[in-house]
Amino acid sequence: MASILENWQEKEFNNFLKNKGVGVIEFGAPWCAACKLIDPILGDLSKEHKGIAFAKIDVSKNPVVAARMGVMSLPNILFINGGKVKDQIIGSTNKTFILEKIKKLK
């Protein structure tokens, strides 16, 4: 199943931070089984929360961004508001827990 999340590269991520966006950004990789489980959850949430950016960044294609953001384990979901990381989930999780974090972004 293909992900409906936008795939960002370093340029898109940097622009998002510069513009002080609000978003849920998943750092993952195609070989990461837990990431494949999280993608549909984030896809569903992206439909429910139109004012928030939802995207994924492939760490194998964007190692500089991953290192800069301190990503060492996958999946790694960053909750960003105003261009700053406000919260984070490392590893597999469920929709309810992600939703709680999203509510705190607003």
C-alpha positions in Angstrom: 0.0 0.0 0.0 1.4 3.4 -1.0 1.6 6.1 1.6 -0.6 9.1 1.1 1.8 11.2 3.2 3.9 13.8 1.3 7.5 12.7 0.9 9.7 15.6 1.8 13.4 16.1 1.1 15.7 18.5 2.9 14.5 21.5 1.0 10.9 21.0 1.9 11.6 20.4 5.5 13.9 23.4 5.8 11.2 25.6 4.2 8.6 24.2 6.6 10.8 25.1 9.6 11.6 28.5 8.1 7.9 29.3 7.6 7.2 28.3 11.2 4.8 25.6 10.2 2.6 23.3 12.3 3.1 19.6 11.4 3.6 16.0 12.1 6.7 14.7 10.4 7.6 11.0 10.3 11.3 10.1 9.9 11.4 6.5 8.5 12.7 4.2 5.8 11.3 1.8 3.3 12.8 -1.2 5.1 11.3 -0.1 8.5 8.4 -2.5 9.3 7.1 -0.2 12.1 7.1 2.7 9.8 4.8 0.9 7.4 2.4 0.4 10.3 2.4 4.0 11.2 1.9 5.4 7.7 -1.8 4.6 7.3 -2.5 6.0 10.8 -0.8 9.3 9.9 -2.6 9.2 6.6 -6.0 9.0 8.3 -5.1 11.7 10.8 -4.0 14.0 7.9 -7.5 13.8 6.5 -9.0 14.8 9.9 -6.6 17.7 10.6 -6.4 19.8 7.5 -4.6 22.8 9.1 -1.6 20.6 10.0 1.1 19.4 7.6 1.7 15.7 7.5 4.8 14.4 5.8 7.5 11.7 5.9 11.2 11.9 5.4 13.2 8.9 4.2 16.3 8.9 6.4 18.3 6.9 3.9 17.8 9.7 1.3 18.1 12.5 3.8 20.7 11.5 6.4 21.8 15.1 7.1 18.3 16.2 8.1 17.9 13.1 10.2 21.2 13.7 12.0 20.4 17.4 12.5 17.1 16.5 14.1 18.7 13.8 16.3 16.9 10.9 14.7 18.5 7.7 15.8 15.6 5.2 15.9 12.7 4.6 13.5 10.0 5.5 13.2 10.6 8.9 14.8 7.6 11.3 14.7 8.2 14.9 15.4 5.4 17.3 16.3 6.4 20.8 15.2 4.8 24.1 15.9 6.3 27.5 15.0 9.3 25.8 13.4 10.3 24.1 16.7 9.9 20.5 17.9 7.3 20.5 20.6 7.0 16.7 21.1 8.2 13.4 19.7 7.3 9.7 19.5 10.0 7.1 18.9 9.0 3.7 17.8 5.6 2.1 17.1 2.5 3.6 18.6 -1.2 3.8 18.2 -3.6 6.4 16.7 -4.9 7.5 20.1 -1.5 8.4 21.4 -0.6 10.3 18.2 -3.9 12.1 18.4 -3.1 13.3 21.9 0.1 14.8 20.7 -1.6 16.5 17.8 -4.2 18.1 20.1 -1.3 19.7 22.1 0.0 21.3 18.9 -3.0 23.5 18.6 
